[in-house]
């Protein structure tokens, strides 16, 4: 496979995974699949993180990361219980 095709496939896979996170968070349903609302929310988040790279933005990222890791762990635990007879 050519390098450009491989890079394009990897980028596509990455973007699909990011879209899955939007779905997993429930944002599609909560916004009635309004992409302008979703974009506005993401722009707001980016603005919060961009505001001076101060302690508050670091605290936000830490809090969001913990919440995300907790959600991933809960999903794994739930999936593990489903597989057990």
Kinemage of the C-alpha trace (Angstrom):
@kinemage 1
@onewidth
@group {chain A} dominant
@subgroup {mainchain}
@vectorlist {calphas} color= white
{ca unk a 1} P 0.000 0.000 0.000
{ca unk a 2} L 1.304 3.434 -0.849
{ca unk a 3} L 2.364 5.754 1.965
{ca unk a 4} L -0.275 8.366 1.156
{ca unk a 5} L -3.037 5.742 1.119
{ca unk a 6} L -1.870 4.295 4.426
{ca unk a 7} L -1.736 7.768 6.000
{ca unk a 8} L -5.227 8.555 4.667
{ca unk a 9} L -6.619 5.280 6.052
{ca unk a 10} L -5.034 5.954 9.477
{ca unk a 11} L -6.448 9.509 9.525
{ca unk a 12} L -9.904 8.218 8.575
{ca unk a 13} L -9.755 5.610 11.352
{ca unk a 14} L -8.712 8.298 13.851
{ca unk a 15} L -11.575 10.598 12.839
{ca unk a 16} L -14.089 7.750 13.115
{ca unk a 17} L -12.839 7.005 16.634
{ca unk a 18} L -13.260 10.675 17.597
{ca unk a 19} L -16.807 10.632 16.254
{ca unk a 20} L -17.428 7.549 18.361
{ca unk a 21} L -16.414 9.509 21.448
{ca unk a 22} L -18.983 12.185 20.628
{ca unk a 23} L -21.625 9.458 20.345
{ca unk a 24} L -20.409 7.638 23.482
{ca unk a 25} L -20.682 10.845 25.518
{ca unk a 26} L -24.321 11.152 24.475
{ca unk a 27} L -23.747 14.480 22.752
{ca unk a 28} L -25.475 13.462 19.532
{ca unk a 29} L -28.745 12.783 21.333
{ca unk a 30} L -28.406 15.679 23.776
{ca unk a 31} L -27.986 18.166 20.914
{ca unk a 32} L -30.519 16.505 18.597
{ca unk a 33} L -27.605 15.876 16.204
{ca unk a 34} L -27.194 19.638 15.698
{ca unk a 35} L -23.681 19.960 14.335
{ca unk a 36} L -23.555 23.721 14.812
{ca unk a 37} L -24.250 23.210 18.526
{ca unk a 38} L -21.593 20.507 18.743
{ca unk a 39} L -19.041 22.690 16.964
{ca unk a 40} L -19.897 25.618 19.227
{ca unk a 41} L -19.366 23.427 22.290
{ca unk a 42} L -16.021 22.204 20.978
{ca unk a 43} L -14.952 25.775 20.192
{ca unk a 44} L -15.900 26.769 23.739
{ca unk a 45} L -13.821 23.897 25.154
{ca unk a 46} L -10.871 24.871 22.956
{ca unk a 47} L -11.197 28.467 24.138
{ca unk a 48} L -11.150 27.390 27.769
{ca unk a 49} L -7.980 25.384 27.185
{ca unk a 50} L -6.380 28.161 25.151
{ca unk a 51} L -6.944 30.849 27.831
{ca unk a 52} L -3.399 31.358 28.975
{ca unk a 53} L -2.416 27.730 29.546
{ca unk a 54} L -2.830 28.456 33.244
{ca unk a 55} L -3.492 26.199 36.198
{ca unk a 56} L -7.243 26.325 35.632
{ca unk a 57} L -6.956 24.913 32.116
{ca unk a 58} L -4.595 22.214 33.401
{ca unk a 59} L -7.101 21.373 36.126
{ca unk a 60} L -9.858 21.119 33.516
{ca unk a 61} L -7.855 18.702 31.393
{ca unk a 62} L -6.998 16.627 34.459
{ca unk a 63} L -10.639 16.497 35.551
{ca unk a 64} L -11.839 15.637 32.046
{ca unk a 65} L -9.166 12.948 31.679
{ca unk a 66} L -10.137 11.315 34.968
{ca unk a 67} L -13.798 11.320 33.975
{ca unk a 68} L -12.952 9.807 30.591
{ca unk a 69} L -10.751 7.107 32.068
{ca unk a 70} L -13.489 6.289 34.588
{ca unk a 71} L -16.040 5.982 31.755
{ca unk a 72} L -13.732 3.693 29.748
{ca unk a 73} L -13.123 1.517 32.831
{ca unk a 74} L -16.852 1.315 33.564
{ca unk a 75} L -17.526 0.313 29.962
{ca unk a 76} L -14.873 -2.442 30.116
{ca unk a 77} L -16.314 -3.712 33.391
{ca unk a 78} L -19.828 -3.716 31.959
{ca unk a 79} L -18.652 -5.551 28.831
{ca unk a 80} L -16.824 -8.099 30.964
{ca unk a 81} L -19.980 -8.847 32.934
{ca unk a 82} L -21.957 -9.353 29.712
{ca unk a 83} L -19.489 -11.987 28.480
{ca unk a 84} L -19.698 -14.084 31.641
{ca unk a 85} L -22.388 -16.809 31.553
